[in-house]
Amino acid sequence: MHQDHVSAWPGLKRAAIAGVVGVGWLAVAAGSAFAVQTDAPKAGTTRIKVDVIAKGLDSPWAMAFLDNGDVLITEKPGGMKIVRAGGAAINVTGLPPIADVGQGGLLDVVTAPDFAETSKIFFSYSEPRGGGRSAVAVSHAVLNRDGGSARLENVTRIFQQQPAVRSGYHFGSRIVFRPDGTMFVTLGDRGRRDQSQKTDRHWAKVVRIAQDGSVPNDNPFVGRNGVLPEIWSIGHRNVQGADLHPETGQLWTVEHGARGGDEINLPEAGKNYGWPVISYGRHYSGGKIGVGRKRAGLEQPKYYWDPSIAPSGLTFYSGDLFPDWKGDVFVGALKYRLLVRLDLNDAGEIVGEERLLSDIGERIRHVRQGPDGALYVLTDSGNGKLLRITPAG
């Protein structure tokens, strides 16, 4: 079944940024110290068709496309499923113990670069560590598909976030492969913002590791006293979306702010993105965060939202079904229940924003481009859905 949709802006209150209010205004000229503000010009609307591929998923969190067109899906409470073309779902067994606590549970999943030969997948999850403590772990396993059943074999943990803590907040975590075979893993601050800048722990960091969990020799902090060698970049509150730019190979991430200040960043080796010293948001109490919006030595976001959209899931589009979308970025939104398209020009600058799916009333947890060139979306609820977006007409 399907529905035709025309994207539209929801009735959101516009925020005053740097003393200016209004839609269609870019906050910075070249060389400004501040980021582009939330109100990029409204992009043109796109007519789309939305098909429900599967429903009844239990708080789905991530998806990965398999070599036969099936979709591997994680469910936060600790389930993993394979959804076939007709929508039938197969449970995957063999998962390790998972702590379903707060925002934690079974999180991201990706296929290995050589999946067609090895059937290997990588997945992240909140791992129970005893005494009510938990932390993000990454494991790989072989996905054995045998007719109508599926199971994980040779499950091997390759990374453990340190330290574990009694908290259900801000786990991250997305896994992104680089062309060199290493991977980025995004890690939230676990609700311990006062310790986010400390480099002897993995909180509020992006890390880079090899597929066996070892540390690449060219990581920026290798050999530095007091810094964990896995760390790639510092000062990220809670990154729940990440992808590589299809042409430049640059990592793009999207992270939750507090009250306002959701950010898109381009994390570079050894750089500090400021949380909680600088932020475009405020504490939930309304109080100021850190020193404000900027400080020397701390990086500015590429883009931000205020009010917060609660972003989760980020992907670049490179398919042929939507020629006008090529090179654009898509971000899921939990709070405002929509899908954001950020229109990028040839220079990689954000020049417009379109908001899709606002009429379906679903929290958008993840978005990925499928092998058929369509966009696929996971909705976040106890009756979560896998949606397929194609051109209308």
Secondary structure, DSSP 8 states (H G I E B T S, - for coil): -EEEEE----------BTTB--TT-----TT-SS-B-S---B----EEEEEEEEEEESSEEEEEE-TTS-EEEEETTTEEEEE-TTS-EEEEE--------TT-SEEEEEE-TTHHHH-EEEEEEEEEEETTEEEEEEEEEEEEEETTEEEEEEEEEEEE-SS-BS--S-----EEE-TTS-EEEEE--TT-GGGTT-TTS-TTEEEEE-TTS---TTSTTTT-TTS-TTEEEE--S-EEEEEE-TTT--EEEEE--SBS-EEEE---TT-B--TTTB-SSB-TTS-B-TTBS--TTS---SEEESS---EEEEEE---SS-GGGTT-EEEEETTTTEEEEEEE-TTS-EEEEEEESTTS---EEEEEE-TTS-EEEEE-STTEEEEEEEE--
